[in-house]
Amino acid sequence: MADTTIDPTLGPVLARTGDERAVLESFLDFHRAIVLRKARGLSDADASQRLVPSLTTLAGLLKHLALVERNWLPCLFAPEPGDVYLTTEEEAAASFTLEPGETVETLAAGYEAACARSRAIAARFDLDHVVPHPQLGEVSLRWVLVHLIEETARHAGHADILRELTDGETGAI
């Protein structure tokens, strides 16, 4: 008899018969976890090493994706004093630039905190809930979750390539 045990890190597989929200959230969390796994275990020097012509580094991806998480759900669905939605490519590109003292662990912790805040905010709203957006007019929570999946998955692919270039490690897990 074949082993039918499913690896618990494969959330999308576990949610294969779930409702729409479970599927969306499991794919997003899966890609979030890939980015974290790709950056962890590297030295700060390796994680901040530029291996491509752009500013993209493994550490920079953590910083950028934390900004993405803060920008889409908190700023649009539950803004707190001081939350400002960033609207330009320049602002987003600047998020790849590391500041002195930023380490893989501090950036990973910041990303995890941003993801936790996003999860908590998303849980308060139906997928059809619509909010104003400064450039798009309105967006639904469903649309934002799909956008976050797209953005995070794209950068998880970048992280995979950067990690392979750094030490040869490949794979999602």
Secondary structure, DSSP 8 states (H G I E B T S, - for coil): -------TT-HHHHTTTS-HHHHHHHHHHHHHHHHHHHHTTS-HHHHT---SSSS--HHHHHHHHHHHHHHHHHHHHS--TT-----SHHHHHHTTS--TT--HHHHHHHHHHHHHHHHHHHHTS-TT-EEEETTTEEEEHHHHHHHHHHHHHHHHHHHHHHHHHHH---S--
